[in-house]
Amino acid sequence: MLQKQVINELDYHRAQRITEMLYHMNLITFEEYEKITKQNRCTFSPILVELLPKPTKETKLTVSDNNVELRETI
């Protein structure tokens, strides 16, 4: 993976983490969350994006210390 690709991956994950926090803090709607997620994927072109889970309304955000983690509810 080239340095530019690695930077794009990291930038995508940072932007997406912020988007997820905004959604789970009820500052944006799920529809806005989906639009921003789509824009993040277009802007940063992450290579590994196809391996990432697709967002759903049931996706939960777990915040512990400085770590933010998404978990699918089953």
C-alpha positions, 0 to 999 in steps of 0.5 A: 500500500502506498503512503498516500493510500495509507493516509487516505485510509486513516483520514477516512476512519477519522472522518467516519468516527466523527460522523458516527459520534455525531449520529449517536449523539443525535446531532444528525439523522440516520439519513444525514449519517448515510450521506456523509458516510457515502461522501467520506468514501468518495472523498478518501477512496479507502481501499478496504471499504468493501470489508467494512460493515455497512451502517444500519440504524441498529449499529451501536457506538461504544465509547470507552476511554479514548476508543470508539468502537461500533458493534452490530446488535444481534 
